[in-house]
Amino acid sequence: MRRSLALCDESARHPFLASLPPHVRHVDAEDAEPMARRPRRVSVQDVKEFLLAYCACFMAVSIFIA
């Protein structure tokens, strides 16, 4: 992989992102809008999955310690 030393994007907050060409980092405004408009909500299914994972990990650690 060849990286140029002088051409980089200073607004990128990470050295690897700064080394990428502009066409790779470009995000269309049309693609970014749907994610920005959707509110984040926690559903009942999310809570059930979290509790299932928490209980499974708790049981696995408890069995490992015992």
Secondary structure, DSSP 8 states (H G I E B T S, - for coil): ----SS---TT-SSHHHHHS-HHHH---HHHHHHHHHS-----HHHHHHHHHHHHHHHHHHHHHH-
